[in-house]
Amino acid sequence: MPVVALVGPRQVGKTTLALQLAQQNLDKKTSYLDLELDTDLSKLDDAENYLRRFENQLLIIDEVQRKPDLFRVLRGLVDIRRRAGEKACQFLLLGSASRDLLQQSSETLAGRIRYLELSPFSVLEVSQNDPMGFNPEKLWFRGGFPNSYLAATDDESWEWRNDFISSYVERDIPLMGPHVPATRMKKFWTMLAHYHGQQVVLSELGKSLEVSHTTIRSYLDILTDFYMVRQVQPWAGNTRKRLIKSPKIYLRDTGLLHTLLKISDFDSLLGHPVLGASWEGFVAENIIVNLSSKWQYSYYRTTTQTEVDLVLEGPGKQVWAIEIKRSSAPTIGKGFHTACEDIGATHKFVIYAGRDRFPMSEKTEAIGLVEFLNLIKKEG
């Protein structure tokens, strides 16, 4: 693609990755612009004339959301170069806002751009690459942001996460557009942490913050757009049963979740009421970020609480029903099997804290998280 956009939250490693790629790109000269710097931002006052100077080069543009009108200019330049026969990637865009948010104020680059999301470290990455040995509890507790996970001590990791949250609400979110008082956004984010793994009642949060439910919805969308929150939508298939229709909310990084809830050490997490929901969110996020675009994900819950934690629908009409358990000796109730019948599940898995894979009742398999992630990677 002539344009590639690498998107994801701040401090996840987008710039580091892009600059490493640039160093390895021996076939093409590479230049770099950081739109956080006023000097680089001002170079794009006359963007078309400036960007024409970079023919037959790869130009990396960091924090591209600060210049949303740039997409229109890129479209014109890409089309000119395509007609001239240039086929290689010309622009690598780095952004700390979602694909949808970037496109809201820009003319589309459809057919000219591919979006890739860089997430914090996943279980699969760390299990294959950590020279100190893989410790899933460390990743779960600290979260996957590089500076948090790689900190020398838990205290250093804790301080980094505290600073990250403060800078996000005080500087980063306002810099990228939405103007919400920092204290209110931090309070909302903290309140949202208590709903982790549940459906949010917007009116309840609105009363607590003394704002309308529509304002709460906009706050929720802001944190979703900036990769802090994931909204898992309800299953959309056909059933006669009454379903819960609102999305289930997860804070995408469990390290930030624990910081917002003031859980400062792993022993405290083990005794905290959020333990099960935290593990569920950790497992669900790792699965979702490792899914290919051929798969869809949702959850299933009826008004009588018959439930599947995660429903994966993939090629060949596959429907995988996922139950997530923290226990090393998991058990499953009749409600899970009933829900699997409702959605027409072709595969049933219980992902638990152990590593062995073994059969359970009614054609259900218990499986560890790493092995399950390798399984969905194999499926493509």
C-alpha positions in Angstrom: 0.0 0.0 0.0 1.3 3.5 -0.7 0.3 4.7 2.7 0.5 2.6 6.0 -0.9 4.0 9.2 0.5 2.4 12.4 -2.0 3.3 15.2 -2.2 2.6 18.9 -2.0 4.2 22.3 0.8 6.6 23.3 4.0 5.0 24.7 3.2 1.6 23.1 6.4 1.7 20.9 5.1 3.0 17.5 8.0 5.5 17.0 10.6 3.0 18.2 9.3 0.4 15.8 9.1 2.8 12.9 12.6 4.1 13.3 14.0 0.5 13.6 12.2 -0.3 10.3 13.7 2.8 8.8 17.2 1.7 9.8 16.7 -1.7 8.1 15.2 -0.2 4.9 18.4 -0.1 2.8 16.6 0.3 -0.5 15.0 3.6 0.1 16.0 6.9 1.8 13.9 7.6 4.9 12.9 10.9 6.5 11.1 11.5 9.8 8.7 14.2 10.9 7.4 14.5 14.5 4.3 16.7 14.6 4.6 17.0 18.4 7.4 19.4 17.5 6.3 22.9 16.5 9.2 23.1 14.0 8.1 20.0 12.2 4.4 20.9 12.3 5.1 24.3 10.8 6.8 22.6 7.8 3.4 21.4 6.8 1.8 24.9 6.6 2.1 24.4 2.8 2.0 20.6 3.0 1.7 19.9 -0.7 4.8 21.7 -1.7 6.8 20.4 1.2 5.8 16.7 0.7 6.6 16.9 -3.0 10.3 17.0 -2.0 10.2 13.4 -0.8 9.7 11.5 -4.1 11.2 8.0 -4.0 11.6 8.2 -0.3 9.8 6.8 2.7 8.5 9.6 4.9 7.5 8.8 8.5 5.0 11.2 10.0 4.6 10.8 13.7 1.4 12.0 15.7 -0.4 12.5 12.4 -3.7 13.2 14.2 -2.3 16.7 14.9 -2.7 17.5 11.2 -6.0 15.9 10.1 -6.2 17.8 6.8 -3.0 16.1 5.7 -5.0 13.1 4.4 -6.5 15.1 1.6 -3.0 16.2 0.4 -1.6 12.6 0.7 -4.4 11.3 -1.5 -3.5 13.7 -4.3 0.2 13.0 -4.1 -0.3 9.2 -4.0 -2.5 9.3 -7.1 0.1 11.4 -9.0 2.9 8.9 -8.0 0.8 5.9 -8.9 0.2 7.2 -12.4 4.0 7.7 -12.6 4.5 4.0 -11.7 5.6 4.2 -8.1 4.3 1.2 -6.2 6.2 1.1 -2.9 5.1 2.4 0.4 5.6 6.2 0.4 4.2 7.3 3.7 4.3 5.7 7.1 1.9 7.5 9.4 2.0 7.0 13.2 -1.1 8.0 15.2 -2.3 7.9 18.8 -6.0 8.0 17.8 -8.2 5.4 16.3 -8.7 4.8 12.6 -12.3 6.1 12.8 -11.2 9.2 14.6 -8.5 9.9 12.1 -10.9 9.6 9.2 -13.7 11.8 10.7 -12.0 15.0 9.7 -10.1 13.8 6.6 -11.0 12.9 3.1 -10.8 9.1 2.8 -7.7 7.3 1.5 -9.7 4.2 0.7 -7.8 1.9 -1.5 -4.6 3.7 -0.8 -4.0 3.1 3.0 -3.7 0.1 5.3 -4.2 0.5 9.1 -2.2 -1.6 11.5 -2.7 -1.5 15.2 0.2 -1.8 17.6 -1.0 -3.0 21.0 0.9 -3.3 24.3 2.8 -6.5 24.7 0.7 -9.6 24.4 1.1 -13.0 26.1 2.2 -14.5 22.8 4.9 -11.9 22.2 6.3 -12.1 25.7 6.2 -15.9 25.9 8.3 -16.0 22.8 10.7 -13.1 23.4 11.4 -12.4 27.1 15.0 -13.3 27.8 14.2 -13.3 31.6 11.7 -16.1 31.1 7.9 -15.8 30.7 6.0 -14.8 33.8 2.3 -14.4 32.9 1.4 -13.0 36.3 3.9 -10.2 35.8 2.4 -9.3 32.5 -1.2 -9.5 33.9 -0.4 -7.4 36.9 1.8 -4.7 35.3 0.1 -4.6 31.9 1.8 -4.6 28.5 3.1 -1.1 28.0 6.8 -1.5 27.5 8.0 0.9 30.2 5.6 -0.7 32.7 6.4 -4.3 31.9 10.1 -3.8 31.6 10.5 -1.6 34.7 13.2 -2.8 37.2 10.8 -3.1 40.1 7.0 -3.2 40.7 7.3 0.2 42.4 8.9 1.7 39.2 6.2 0.1 37.1 3.5 1.6 39.5 5.0 5.1 39.2 5.2 4.9 35.5 1.5 3.9 35.2 0.5 6.7 37.6 2.3 9.2 35.5 0.9 7.8 32.3 -2.7 8.2 33.5 -2.1 11.7 34.7 -0.4 12.9 31.5 -3.2 11.3 29.4 -6.0 13.2 31.1 -4.1 16.4 31.6 -2.2 16.7 28.3 -2.7 13.9 25.7 -6.5 13.7 25.4 -7.0 17.6 25.3 -4.1 17.8 22.8 -5.9 15.4 20.5 -9.1 17.3 20.5 -11.7 16.5 23.2 -11.8 19.2 25.9 -12.9 17.5 29.1 -11.7 18.7 32.5 -8.8 16.5 33.6 -10.2 15.8 37.1 -13.6 14.8 35.6 -12.0 12.5 33.0 -9.8 10.8 35.6 -12.8 10.3 37.9 -14.8 8.8 35.1 -11.9 6.5 34.1 -11.6 5.3 37.7 -15.4 4.8 37.9 -15.2 2.8 34.7 -12.6 0.5 36.2 -15.2 -0.7 38.7 -17.4 -1.7 35.7 -14.6 -3.7 34.1 -16.1 -6.8 32.5 -19.6 -5.6 32.9 -22.2 -3.5 31.0 -22.0 0.2 31.9 -25.2 1.9 33.1 -24.6 5.3 31.6 -27.3 7.1 33.6 -25.7 5.9 36.9 -22.3 7.3 35.9 -24.0 10.5 34.7 -25.6 11.1 38.1 -22.3 10.5 39.9 -20.5 13.0 37.7 -23.6 15.4 37.4 -23.6 15.2 33.6 -26.1 13.7 31.1 -25.9 10.1 29.9 -25.1 11.4 26.4 -22.1 13.2 27.9 -21.0 10.0 29.6 -21.4 8.2 26.2 -19.0 10.8 24.7 -16.5 10.2 27.5 -16.6 6.5 26.9 -16.1 7.0 23.2 -13.1 9.2 23.9 -11.4 6.5 25.9 -12.3 4.0 23.3 -10.9 6.1 20.5 -7.6 6.5 22.3 -7.2 2.7 22.9 -7.8 2.8 26.7 -11.2 1.0 26.7 -12.6 -1.8 24.6 -16.3 -2.1 24.1 -17.3 -5.7 23.2 -20.6 -5.7 21.4 -23.4 -8.2 22.1 -23.9 -11.2 19.8 -26.0 -10.2 16.9 -27.4 -13.6 15.7 -31.0 -14.8 15.8 -32.5 -16.2 19.0 -35.9 -16.1 20.6 -34.4 -15.3 24.0 -34.2 -11.8 25.4 -30.6 -10.6 25.2 -28.6 -8.0 27.0 -28.1 -5.4 24.2 -25.5 -3.0 25.7 -21.7 -3.5 25.2 -19.5 -5.1 27.8 -16.6 -2.8 28.9 -13.0 -3.7 29.5 -10.0 -1.5 30.3 -7.7 -2.7 27.6 -4.5 -2.7 29.8 -4.8 -4.5 33.1 -1.8 -2.7 34.5 -3.7 0.6 34.1 -6.9 -1.1 35.6 -5.0 -2.1 38.7 -3.5 1.4 39.1 -6.8 3.1 38.8 -8.2 0.7 41.5 -5.1 1.3 43.7 -4.0 -2.3 43.6 -0.3 -1.8 44.2 1.0 -5.4 44.6 0.1 -8.8 43.2 -1.0 -10.2 46.6 -3.5 -7.4 46.9 -4.9 -8.3 43.5 -5.4 -11.9 44.5 -7.6 -10.8 47.4 -9.5 -8.1 45.5 -13.1 -8.4 44.3 -12.0 -7.5 40.7 -9.7 -10.6 40.5 -12.0 -12.6 38.2 -13.0 -9.7 36.0 -9.4 -8.6 35.7 -8.3 -12.0 34.5 -11.3 -12.2 32.1 -10.3 -8.8 30.6 -6.6 -9.9 30.3 -7.5 -13.1 28.5 -10.1 -11.4 26.2 -7.8 -8.6 25.2 -5.0 -11.0 24.3 -7.4 -13.1 22.2 -8.9 -10.1 20.4 -5.5 -8.4 19.5 -4.3 -11.7 18.0 -7.4 -12.3 15.9 -7.1 -11.9 12.1 -9.5 -9.6 10.3 -11.4 -12.7 9.1 -12.9 -13.2 12.6 -15.5 -11.3 14.5 -15.9 -11.2 18.3 -18.8 -10.5 20.6 -20.3 -11.8 23.9 -23.6 -13.5 24.6 -25.8 -12.9 27.6 -29.5 -13.3 28.1 -31.6 -11.5 30.7 -31.7 -14.7 32.7 -27.8 -14.6 32.8 -27.1 -17.5 30.4 -23.7 -16.4 29.1 -20.7 -16.9 26.9 -17.8 -14.6 27.8 -16.5 -14.4 24.3 -17.9 -15.5 21.0 -15.6 -15.9 18.0 -17.1 -16.2 14.5 -14.7 -17.1 11.7 -14.3 -18.6 8.3 -16.3 -21.7 7.4 -19.1 -20.7 9.7 -17.0 -21.5 12.8 -18.5 -20.3 16.1 -16.1 -20.7 19.0 -17.6 -20.2 22.5 -15.1 -19.1 25.1 -15.5 -19.4 28.9 -12.8 -17.7 30.9 -11.8 -19.0 34.4 -9.1 -17.9 36.8 -9.2 -21.3 38.6 -6.5 -23.9 37.9 -9.2 -26.5 38.2 -12.1 -25.0 36.2 -15.7 -26.1 36.3 -18.5 -25.1 34.0 -22.2 -24.8 34.6 -25.2 -25.8 32.5 -25.8 -22.2 31.5 -22.7 -22.2 29.4 -23.8 -25.3 27.4 -27.3 -23.8 27.0 -25.8 -20.6 25.6 -23.6 -22.6 23.3 -26.7 -24.3 21.9 -28.3 -20.8 21.4 -25.5 -19.5 19.3 -24.8 -22.7 17.4 -21.2 -23.1 18.8 -19.0 -25.4 16.7 -16.1 -25.4 19.3 -16.3 -24.9 23.1 -13.3 -23.9 25.1 -12.6 -23.0 28.8 -9.4 -20.9 29.0 -8.0 -21.2 32.5 -4.9 -20.4 34.5 -3.1 -23.7 33.9 -1.2 -25.0 30.9 -2.5 -28.5 30.3 -5.1 -29.2 27.6 -7.8 -31.7 28.5 -11.4 -32.6 27.6 -14.3 -31.6 29.8 -18.0 -32.4 29.6 -20.2 -32.0 26.4 -17.3 -31.7 23.9 -15.7 -28.8 25.8 -11.9 -28.4 26.0 -9.9 -26.8 28.8 -6.8 -25.0 27.5 -4.2 -22.6 28.6 -4.0 -19.1 27.2 -0.7 -19.4 25.3 -1.8 -22.6 23.6 -5.1 -21.1 22.7 -3.4 -18.0 21.2 -1.2 -20.3 19.1 -4.4 -22.2 18.0 -6.1 -19.1 16.7 -2.9 -17.9 15.0 -2.8 -21.3 13.2 -6.5 -20.9 12.1 -5.6 -17.5 10.5 
